[in-house]
Amino acid sequence: MNHDLLMKRCISLGLKALGNTYPNPNVGALLFYDGKIISEGFTKEHGSNHAEINVINKISDNEVLKKSTLYVTLEPCSHYGKTPPCCEAISNKKIKEVIVGINDPNKLVNGRGINYLKNNNIKVKTGILENECKKLHKRFLTFQNKKRPYIILKWAETLDRFISPKKQKNNRPYWISNIYSRQLVHKWRSQEHAILIGGKTYENDSPILNSRLWDNNNPEKFILTNNKNFKDSNYNKINDEDLFTVHEICDYLYNKNIQSIIVEGGSKTIQNFIDKGIWDEARIIQNSKELNDGVKSPKINGRLKNEFQLMNDNIKIIYPI
């Protein structure tokens, strides 16, 4: 058995679930028997079966299950939540071996799932493609380990680094990026748990902030404002008179169980996260047009992870140094 190759398949399955499982992680799993994959799947929406259960339920022959190896990107859970523990089901089916990408840092699991399996005479091997599995589960791991959401900063800017004119007409967005980049942004939104904007962005743009150009898997919407008359029920209001700092905003979102968030504006809101060093990715779309004057884009220093072109838009993915 090629453990790395089979775990790569699990990772690709987990990616299919990205954006659909919050607050659960997007786990991928498969069953390997007699030299081939006989079942594969991933975690579906919150409250439904986890990846391990989905792949086990596809096989009706218990004798085959006893001789199969289960591959999974994250340690099987060992506690009762919306669903029963996965390690209990694995043990009941007497699956002979479980290959795990990474341990689950959740205090309710954190090695208990692996110990449960071992105590029930199931062979367990961990740390297969560990770095790749950490990347797959970066949102979940950030939430568990740093006690805050995974934070993505995103903005579009002109070649001369403005994000908008100083005054906008009719409270409508001023489009800088092209239609292809806007569709990509909608894909990005569909993958995250929530989206955050400041009050000025809401007043100037009246943004819809959904993923209509992709799949309509829409993130929860949060707004940072001290406007006492704000009544848009599509948003969760964060009163910035009560929550002064980025740390307090992160604590608020953590207590709301938000696993990941895209901060889309405005420039001041994004800059606050940058200045405090509380961010995990920045996604910058730079169009070839120039504005000559307007609202300056945020200033950021980081490590260039990826760069590509979409027509007349240059897109950079930046990580903290």
DRENSEZA-988522 format. One record per atom (N, C-alpha, C, CB): x, y, z; residue in one letter. Coordinates in steps of 0.2 Angstrom, whole numbers, plus 2048, in hexadecimal, padded with zeros to 3 digits. Glycine has a CB too. Layout:
BEGIN
XYZA
...
END
This chain:
BEGIN
8047FA800M
800800800M
804806800M
7FB800806M
80380B7FCN
8068117FCN
802816800N
8078147F4N
805817806H
80181B80BH
800822808H
80481B812H
806825806D
80682C804D
80182D7FED
80D82E801D
8018297F9L
7FC8297F4L
7F58297F6L
7FD8247EEL
7F38247FAL
7EC8247FDL
7EA82A801L
7EC81D800L
7EF82C805M
7ED832809M
7EC838804M
7F383480EM
7F08397FFK
7EF83E7FAK
7E883E7F7K
7F483E7F4K
7E58387F6R
7DE8377F4R
7D983A7F9R
7DD8307F2R
7DB838800C
7D783A805C
7D7842806C
7D983880CC
7DC845804I
7DD84C805I
7D984F7FFI
7E484F804I
7D984C7F9S
7D584F7F4S
7CD84E7F5S
7D784B7EDS
7CC8497F9L
7C58487FBL
7C384D800L
7C38417FDL
7C784F804G
7C6854809G
7C585B806G
7CB85480FG
7C985C801L
7C88637FEL
7C18647FBL
7CD8647F8L
7BE85E7F9K
7B785F7F6K
7B28617FBK
7B58587F3K
7B4860801A
7AF862807A
7B0869809A
7AF85D80CA
7B686C807L
7B787380AL
7B2878809L
7BE875806L
7B087B80FG
7AB88080FG
7A487D811G
7AA883808G
7A3876811N
79D873812N
79C870819N
79B86E80DN
7A187081DT
7A186C823T
7A1870829T
7A6867823T
7A2877829Y
7A387B82FY
79D87A834Y
7A388282DY
79F87983BP
7A687A83DP
7AA87483EP
7A587D844P
7A886F83AN
7AC86983AN
7B2869835N
7A8862839N
7B7865836P
7BC866830P
7BA86282AP
7C3863833P
7BD863825N
7BC86081EN
7C085A81DN
7BD865818N
7BE855820V
7C284E820V
7C184A81AV
7C184A827V
7C6847817G
7C5842812G
7C883B814G
7C984480CG
7C4836812A
7C682F814A
7C582A80EA
7C282D81AA
7C882480FL
7C781F80AL
7C881880EL
7CB820804L
7C581380BL
7C780C80DL
7CB808807L
7C080880EL
7D0805809F
7D4801805F
7D47FA806F
7DC804805F
7D37F6801Y
7D27EF802Y
7D47EB7FCY
7CB7ED804Y
7D87E67FDD
7DA7E17F7D
7DD7E57F1D
7D47DD7F5D
7E17EA7F3G
7E57EE7EEG
7E17F37EAG
7E77E97E9G
7DC7F57EDK
7D87FB7EAK
7D47FE7EFK
7D37F87E4K
7D28057EDI
7CD8097F1I
7C68067F0I
7CE8107EFI
7C38047F5I
7BC8027F4I
7B78067F6I
7BB7FB7F8I
7B980C7FAS
7B48117FCS
7B78177FES
7B080E802S
7B481D7FCE
7B78237FEE
7B28287FFE
7BC8267F8E
7B482E803G
7AF833805G
7B2838809G
7A9830808G
7AE83D80BF
7B084380FF
7AA845814F
7B284880AF
7AC849818T
7A784B81DT
7A2850819T
7AA84F823T
79C84F81BK
797854817K
79585981CK
79084F816K
78F85C81CE
78D862820E
78D860827E
78686581DE
78E86582BH
78E865832H
788861835H
78E86C836H
78985C839G
78385883CG
782851838G
77D85C83BG
785851832S
78584B82ES
78B846830S
78484C827S
78B84082DN
79083C82EN
79783E82CN
78F83582AN
79C83C830H
7A383E82FH
7A683A829H
7A883E835H
7AC83C826A
7AE838821A
7AF831822A
7B583B81FA
7B282F828E
7B3828829E
7AC824829E
7B6827830E
7A782682BI
7A082382BI
79E822824I
79B827830I
79F828820N
79C828819N
7A0822815N
79D82E816N
7A6821816V
7A981C812V
7A8815815V
7B181D813V
7A781481CI
7A580E81FI
79E80B81CI
7A680E826I
79A81081CN
79380F81BN
79280C813N
78E81581CN
79780E80FK
79680B808K
798804807K
79B810804K
79B80180CI
79C7FA80CI
7987F6810I
7A47F980EI
7947F180ES
78F7ED811S
7927E7814S
7897EC80DS
7987E4811D
79B7DE813D
7A07DF819D
79F7DB80DD
79E7DD81FN
7A27DE825N
7A97DA824N
79E7DC82BN
7A97D5821E
7AF7D1820E
7B47D581CE
7AE7CA81DE
7B27D8817V
7B67DD813V
7B97E3818V
7B37E080DV
7B47E581CL
7B67EB820L
7BC7E9825L
7B07EE824L
7BB7E3827K
7C07E082CK
7C77E0829K
7BE7D982FK
7C87DF823K
7CE7DE81FK
7D07E481CK
7CD7D881AK
7CD7EA81DS
7CE7F0819S
7D27F581ES
7C77F4818S
7D57F981AT
7D97FF81ET
7D680581CT
7E17FF81BT
7D4809822L
7D1810821L
7D6815821L
7CC811827L
7D681981CY
7DA81F81CY
7D682681DY
7DE820815Y
7D982A822V
7D5830823V
7DA836825V
7D082F829V
7D883C823T
7DD842823T
7DD84482BT
7DA84781FT
7D884382FL
7D8845836L
7D684083AL
7D484B836L
7D9840840E
7D883B845E
7D083A846E
7DB83C84CE
7CD834846P
7C6832847P
7C483584EP
7C582B847P
7BE83884EC
7BC83B855C
7BA83585AC
7B683F853C
7BA837860S
7B9832865S
7B483586AS
7C0831869S
7B083A868H
7AB83C86DH
7A483D869H
7AD84386FH
79F83E86DY
79883E86BY
797846869Y
79383C86FY
795848863G
79384E862G
78C84E85EG
79885285DG
78C851858K
786850854K
785849852K
78685584EK
78B845851T
78B83E84FT
78F83A854T
78E83E848T
78E833854P
79282F859P
79A82F857P
78F828859P
79E82D85BP
7A582D85AP
7A7828854P
7A982A860P
7AB82B84FC
7AD82784AC
7B182184CC
7B182B845C
7B6822851C
7BA81C853C
7B6816855C
7BF81F858C
7B0818858E
7AC81285BE
7A980E855E
7A681585FE
7A781284FA
7A580E84AA
7AA80A846A
7A2813845A
7B080D846I
7B680A843I
7B7803847I
7BC80E843I
7B780484DS
7B87FE852S
7B37F9851S
7B9800859S
7AD7FB851N
7A77F6850N
7A87F284AN
7A17FA850N
7AA7F5844K
7AB7F283EK
7B17EE83EK
7AB7F7838K
7B67EE843K
7BC7EA843K
7C17EC83DK
7BA7E3844K
7C17F283BI
7C57F4836I
7CC7F2838I
7C47FB833I
7D17EF834K
7D77ED837K
7DC7F2838K
7DA7E8832K
7DC7F7834E
7E17FD835E
7DF803832E
7E77FB830E
7E1809836V
7DF810834V
7E5814833V
7DB81383AV
7E681782EI
7EB81B82CI
7E982382CI
7EE81A825I
7EC826831V
7EA82D832V
7EF832830V
7E982E83AV
7EC83882DG
7F183D82BG
7F4841831G
7ED842826G
7EF844835I
7F184883BI
7ED847841I
7F2850839I
7EF848847N
7EB84884DN
7E684E84DN
7F0847853N
7E184D850D
7DC852851D
7DD856858D
7D584F852D
7DF85C858P
7E186085EP
7DB862862P
7E586685CP
7D586185FN
7CF862863N
7CF85F86AN
7C8860860N
7CE863870K
7CF860876K
7CB85A878K
7CE86587BK
7C5859874L
7C1853875L
7C384D871L
7BA855872L
7C984E86DV
7CC84886AV
7D384886CV
7CB849862V
7D784B868N
7DE84C86AN
7E284586CN
7DF851870N
7E2840868G
7E583A869G
7E083586CG
7EA83B86EG
7DA83786ER
7D6832871R
7D382D86CR
7D0836875R
7D2830866G
7CF82C860G
7D482685FG
7CE83085AG
7DB82885EI
7E082385CI
7E181E862I
7E682785BI
7E1820868N
7E181C86EN
7DB81786EN
7E2820874N
7D581986DY
7CF81586DY
7D080F868Y
7C981986BY
7D3811862L
7D480C85DL
7D980785FL
7D6810856L
7DE809861K
7E4805863K
7E2800869K
7EA809866K
7DE80386EN
7DB7FF873N
7D67FA871N
7D8804878N
7D47FB86BN
7CF7F6868N
7D27F2863N
7C97F9865N
7D97F1863N
7DD7ED85FN
7DD7EE857N
7DB7E5860N
7DC7F5856I
7DD7F784FI
7E37FB84EI
7D77FC84EI
7E77F9849K
7EE7FB848K
7ED803845K
7F17F7843K
7F1807848V
7F080E846V
7F7811844V
7ED81384CV
7F781483EK
7FD81883CK
7FC81F83BK
800814836K
80082483ET
7FE82B83DT
80482E83AT
7FD82E844T
802835838G
808839835G
80983882DG
80E838839G
80483582AI
805834823I
80383B81FI
80082E820I
80883D81BL
807844818L
80484981DL
802843812L
808849822E
80684E828E
805855826E
80B84D82DE
80A858822N
80A85F820N
80486081BN
81186181DN
80385C817E
7FE85C812E
7F785C815E
7FE85780CE
7F685881AC
7F085881EC
7EF85E822C
7F0851822C
7F5860825K
7F4867829K
7F286C824K
7FB86882CK
7F486C81EK
7F287281AK
7EA871818K
7F6871813K
7E886B817L
7E1869816L
7DD86C81CL
7E0862815L
7DF86B822H
7DB86C828H
7DE87382BH
7DC86782DH
7E1877827K
7E487D82AK
7DF88282EK
7E7881825K
7D888282BR
7D388682FR
7D1883836R
7CD88682AR
7D087C835F
7CE87983CF
7D4879841F
7CD87283AF
7DA87883EL
7E0878843L
7E187F846L
7E687683FL
7E0884842T
7E188B844T
7DC88D84AT
7E089083FT
7D688B849F
7D088C84DF
7D2888854F
7CA88984AF
7D4882853Q
7D687E859Q
7DC88085DQ
7D6877858Q
7E188285AN
7E788385DN
7E888B85FN
7ED881858N
7E688F85AK
7E789685CK
7E089A85FK
7E889A855K
7DB89685FK
7D5898862K
7D289E85FK
7D689A86AK
7D289E858R
7D08A3854R
7CE8A084DR
7D48AA853R
7CA8A4849P
7CA8A1842P
7D08A283EP
7C48A583EP
7D089E838Y
7D589F833Y
7D38A582FY
7D689882EY
7D88AA82FI
7D68B082CI
7D98B2825I
7D88B6831I
7D58B3820I
7D78B581AI
7D68BC818I
7D48B0814I
7DB8C0816L
7DA8C7814L
7D98C780DL
7DF8CB817L
7D48CA80AK
7D38CB803K
7D28D2801K
7CE8C6801K
7D58D47FCW
7D38DA7F8W
7D58DA7F1W
7D68E07FCW
7D28DF7EDA
7D48E07E6A
7D68E77E6A
7CE8DF7E2A
7DC8E87E2E
7DF8EF7E2E
7E18F07DBE
7E58EF7E6E
7E18F77D9T
7E48F97D3T
7EB8F87D2T
7E29007D1T
7EE8F97CCL
7F58F97CCL
7F98FE7D0L
7F78FA7C4L
7F69047D1D
7F99097D5D
7F69097DDD
7F79107D3D
7F49037DER
7F29017E5R
7ED9057E9R
7F89017E9R
7E79067E5F
7E19087E8F
7DC9037E8F
7DF90F7E5F
7D79037EDI
7D28FE7EEI
7CB9007EBI
7D28FB7F4I
7CB9077EBS
7C490A7E9S
7C69117E8S
7BF9097EES
7C19157E4P
7C191C7E4P
7BF91F7EBP
7BC91F7DFP
7C19257ECK
7BF9287F3K
7B89297F4K
7C292F7F4K
7B492A7EEK
7AD92A7EEK
7AA9257E9K
7AA9327EDK
7A59227EBQ
7A291D7E7Q
79B91F7E5Q
7A29167EAQ
79891D7DFK
79291F7DDK
78D91A7DFK
7929207D5K
78791D7E2N
7819197E3N
7829137E8N
77E9167DCN
7879137ECN
78990E7F1N
7899077EDN
78390E7F6N
78C9077E8R
78E9007E4R
7958FF7E4R
78A9017DDR
7978F97E4P
79E8F77E3P
7A18FA7DDP
79F8EF7E3P
7A88FC7DEY
7AC8FE7D8Y
7B08F87D7Y
7B09057DAY
7AF8F57D1W
7B28EF7CFW
7B98F07CDW
7AE8EB7CAW
7BE8ED7D0I
7C58EE7CEI
7C78E77CAI
7CA8EF7D4I
7C68E27CDS
7C78DB7CAS
7C38D97C4S
7C78D67CFS
7C58D57C0N
7C18D37BAN
7BC8CD7BDN
7C58D07B5N
7B78CB7B8I
7B28C77BAI
7B58C07BCI
7AD8C67B4I
7BA8BE7B9Y
7BD8B77BAY
7C08B77C2Y
7C38B67B5Y
7C38BD7C3S
7C68BD7CAS
7C08BE7CFS
7CA8C37CBS
7BA8C17CDR
7B58C17D2R
7B28BA7D3R
7AF8C67CFR
7B28B67CEQ
7AF8B07CEQ
7B48AC7D3Q
7AF8AC7C8Q
7BA8AD7D2L
7BF8A97D7L
7BE8AB7DEL
7C68AB7D5L
7BC8B27DFV
7BB8B47E6V
7B58B17E9V
7BA8BC7E6V
7B08B07E5H
7AA8AC7E7H
7AB8A57E9H
7A48AC7E1H
7B08A27E5K
7B289B7E7K
7B589B7EEK
7B78987E2K
7BA8A07EFW
7BD8A17F5W
7B88A27FBW
7C28A77F5W
7B38A67FAR
7AE8A77FFR
7AA8A0801R
7A98AC7FDR
7A989C7FBS
7A58967FCS
7A9891801S
7A48937F6S
7B0892801Q
7B488E805Q
7B589080CQ
7BB88D802Q
7B389680EE
7B4898815E
7AD898819E
7B789F815E
7AE899820H
7A9898824H
7A589F825H
7AB89782BH
7A98A5824A
7A68AB825A
7AA8B1821A
7A68AD82CA
7A78B6821I
7AA8BC81EI
7A98C2822I
7A78BD816I
7AE8C7822L
7AD8CD826L
7AF8D3822L
7B28CC82CL
7AB8D8823I
7AC8DF821I
7AB8E4826I
7A88E081AI
7AE8EA825G
7AD8F0829G
7A78F4827G
7B38F4829G
7A48F882BG
79E8FC82AG
79F900824G
79D900830G
7A5903823K
7A690881DK
7A5904816K
7AD90B81DK
7A78FE816T
7A78FA810T
79F8F980FT
7AA8F3811T
79B8F7814Y
7948F6813Y
7918FC810Y
7918F481AY
793902813E
78F908811E
79190A80AE
79290E816E
797909808N
79A90B801N
7989067FCN
7A190C801N
7989007FDD
7978FB7F8D
7908F77F8D
79C8F67F9D
78D8F77FES
7878F37FFS
7888EC7FCS
7818F67FBS
78E8E87FEP
7908E27FBP
78B8DC7FDP
7978E07FDP
78A8D87F8I
7868D27F9I
78A8CC7FDI
7838CF7F2I
7908CC7FBL
7958C77FFL
7938C07FFL
7968CA806L
7908BD7F9N
78F8B67F9N
7938B37F4N
7878B57F7N
7918AD7F2S
7958A97EDS
7918A77E7S
7988A37F0S
78D8AC7E5R
7888AB7DFR
78B8A97D9R
7848B17DER
7928AB7D8L
7958AA7D2L
7998A37D2L
79A8AF7D0L
7988A07D7W
79B8997D8W
7968947DAW
7A08997DDW
7948937E0D
79088D7E2D
78A88F7E7D
7948877E4D
78A8957E9N
7858987EEN
7868947F5N
77E8977EBN
78C8927F6N
78D8907FDN
790896801N
7928897FDN
78B899804N
78D8A0806N
7908A080DN
7878A5806N
7958A480EP
7988A5815P
7938A981AP
79F8A8815P
7948A8820E
7908AD825E
7938B3824E
7918AA82CE
78F8B9825K
7928BF824K
7928C382BK
78D8C381FK
7988C782CF
7998CB832F
79B8D2830F
79E8C7836F
7988D7834I
79A8DE832I
79D8E1839I
7948E182FI
7A28E5838L
7A58E883EL
7A28F083DL
7AD8E883EL
79E8F2841T
79B8F8841T
7998FB848T
7958F883CT
799901849N
79690484FN
78F90884DN
79B909852N
78D907847N
78690A845N
781906849N
78590983EN
77E90A84EK
779907852K
77290684EK
77790C858K
771909848N
76B908844N
76C90383FN
76A90F841N
7728FF83FF
7738FA83AF
76E8F483CF
77A8F783AF
76A8F2836K
7658ED837K
7658E8832K
75E8F1838K
76A8E782ED
76A8E2829D
76B8DB82CD
7708E3824D
7658D782BS
7658D182FS
7698CB82BS
75E8CE82FS
76C8CD825N
7708C8822N
7778C8825N
7718CA81BN
7798CD82AY
77F8CD82DY
77F8CC834Y
7828D482CY
7848C9837N
7858C983EN
7898CF840N
7898C3840N
7878D4844K
78A8DA846K
78F8D984BK
7848DF848K
7958DC84AI
79A8DC84FI
79B8E4851I
7A18D984DI
7998E6857N
7998ED858N
7A08EF85AN
7948EE85EN
7A38F3856D
7AA8F4857D
7AB8FA85CD
7AD8F7851D
7A68FC860E
7A78FF866E
7A88FB86CE
7A0904867E
7A58F586BD
7A68F0871D
7AD8EB870D
7A08EB871D
7AE8EA869L
7B48E6868L
7B98EA864L
7B28E0863L
7BE8ED868F
7C38F2866F
7C88EF862F
7C58F686BF
7CB8E9863T
7D18E6861T
7CF8E085CT
7D68E5866T
7D48DF858V
7D48D9854V
7D48D3858V
7DA8D984FV
7D78D385EH
7D78CD862H
7D08CC865H
7DC8CE868H
7CD8D1866E
7C68D0869E
7C18CE863E
7C38D786CE
7C28D085DI
7BE8CE858I
7BF8C6857I
7C08D2851I
7C58C4857C
7C78BD856C
7C48B985CC
7CF8BC856C
7C48BC862D
7C18B8867D
7B98B7866D
7C28BC86ED
7B68BD864Y
7AF8BD862Y
7AD8B785DY
7AD8C4860Y
7B18B7858L
7B08B2852L
7B18AB855L
7B48B484CL
7B78AA859Y
7B88A485CY
7B28A1860Y
7BF8A4860Y
7AF8A6864N
7AA8A4868N
7A38A2864N
7A88A986DN
7A38A585EK
79E8A4859K
79F89D855K
79D8AA855K
7A589A857N
7A7894854N
7A889584CN
7A188F854N
7AB89B84AI
7AD89C843I
7B4899842I
7AC8A4842I
7B489583DQ
7BB89183CQ
7BF895837Q
7B988A839Q
7BC899833S
7C089D82ES
7BC8A382CS
7C2898828S
7C08A882AI
7BD8AE828I
7C18B2822I
7BB8B382EI
7BD8B481DI
7C18B9819I
7BF8C081BI
7BE8B7811I
7C48C481CV
7C38CB81DV
7C48CF816V
7C88CE822V
7BE8D2814E
7BE8D580DE
7BE8DC80DE
7B88D280AE
7BF8DF813G
7BF8E7813G
7BC8EA819G
7BC8E980CG
7BD8F0818G
7C18F4814G
7C88F4816G
7BE8FB814G
7CC8F9813S
7D38F9814S
7D58FA81BS
7D68FF810S
7D18FE81FK
7D38FF826K
7D28F982AK
7CE905829K
7CC8F5829T
7CB8EF82CT
7D18EA82BT
7C48EC82AT
7D28E9824I
7D88E4823I
7DE8E6826I
7D88E481BI
7E08ED825Q
7E68EF828Q
7E78EE82FQ
7E78F7827Q
7E18EE833N
7E18EC83AN
7E48E583CN
7DB8EE83DN
7E18E1837F
7E48DA838F
7EB8D9836F
7DF8D5834F
7ED8DC831I
7F48DC82FI
7F98DF835I
7F58E0829I
7F78E5837D
7FB8E883CD
7FC8E4843D
7F88EF83ED
7F78E0844K
7F78DC84AK
7FA8D5849K
7F08DB84DK
7FC8D4843G
7FF8CD841G
7FA8C8842G
8058CC845G
7F48C9841I
7EF8C3842I
7EB8C283BI
7E98C5848I
7EF8BE837W
7EC8BC831W
7F08B682FW
7EC8C282CW
7ED8B282AD
7F08AC828D
7F18AB820D
7EB8A682AD
7ED8AF81DE
7EE8B0815E
7EC8B7813E
7EB8AA811E
7EF8B980EA
7ED8BF80BA
7EC8BE803A
7F18C680CA
7E68BF800R
7E58BE7F9R
7E48C57F6R
7DF8B97F8R
7E88C77F2I
7E88CD7EFI
7E78CD7E7I
7EF8D17F1I
7E28D07E5I
7E18D07DEI
7E38D77DBI
7D98CF7DCI
7E88D87D7Q
7EA8DE7D4Q
7E88DE7CDQ
7F18DF7D5Q
7E48E37CBN
7E28E47C4N
7E78E97C1N
7DB8E77C4N
7E78E97BAS
7EC8ED7B6S
7E98F57B6S
7ED8EA7AFS
7E38F67B8K
7E18FD7B7K
7E49017BDK
7D98FD7B8K
7E49087BCE
7E690D7C1E
7E19117C2E
7ED9117BEE
7E19147C9L
7DC9187CBL
7DE91F7CCL
7D89157D1L
7E59207CEN
7E89267CFN
7E69297D6N
7E692B7CAN
7E19287D9D
7DF92A7DFD
7D99267E2D
7DC9327DFD
7D99267E9G
7D39227ECG
7D59207F2G
7D291C7E7G
7D291A7F5V
7D49177FBV
7DA9127FAV
7CE9137FEV
7DF9137FEK
7E590F7FDK
7E49087FFK
7EB912800K
7E79037FCS
7E68FC7FES
7EB8FB804S
7E98F87F8S
7E98F6808P
7ED8F480EP
7F58F380CP
7EA8EE811P
7F98F4811K
8008F3810K
8028EC814K
8048F9813K
8058E8811I
8068E1814I
80D8DF812I
8018DC811I
8108DB816N
8178D8815N
8158D0816N
81C8DB819N
8188CC812G
8178C5813G
81B8C180EG
80F8C3812G
8198BB80ER
81D8B680AR
8188B4804R
81F8B080ER
81B8B57FEL
8178B37F8L
8168AC7F7L
81A8B67F2L
8108A97F8K
80F8A27F7K
80D8A07F0K
8098A07FCK
8098A47EDN
8078A27E6N
8068A97E2N
80189E7E6N
8068A97DCE
8058AF7D8E
8028AC7D1E
80B8B47D7E
7FD8AF7CEF
7FB8AD7C8F
7F68B27C5F
7F68A67C8F
7F58B17BEQ
7F28B77BAQ
7EB8B47B8Q
7F68B87B4Q
7E68B87B9L
7DF8B77B6L
7DE8BD7B1L
7DA8B67BBL
7DF8BC7ABM
7DE8C27A6M
7E28C87A8M
7D68C47A6M
7DF8CE7AAN
7E38D37ACN
7E38D47B3N
7E08DA7A9N
7E28CF7B7D
7E38CF7BED
7E98CB7C0D
7DC8CC7C2D
7ED8CD7C5N
7F28C97C8N
7F08C87CFN
7F98CD7C8N
7F18C17D1I
7EE8BF7D7I
7F48BC7DBI
7E98BA7D6I
7F58BF7E1K
7FA8BD7E6K
7F78BA7ECK
7FF8C37E7K
7FA8B47EEI
7F88B17F4I
7FE8B27F9I
7F68A97F4I
7FD8B57FFI
8038B7803I
8028B480AI
8048BF804I
8078B180DY
8078AF814Y
80B8B3818Y
8098A7814Y
80A8B381FP
80E8B7823P
8158B4823P
80B8B682BP
81A8B8824I
8218B6825I
8228B282BI
8268BC824I
END
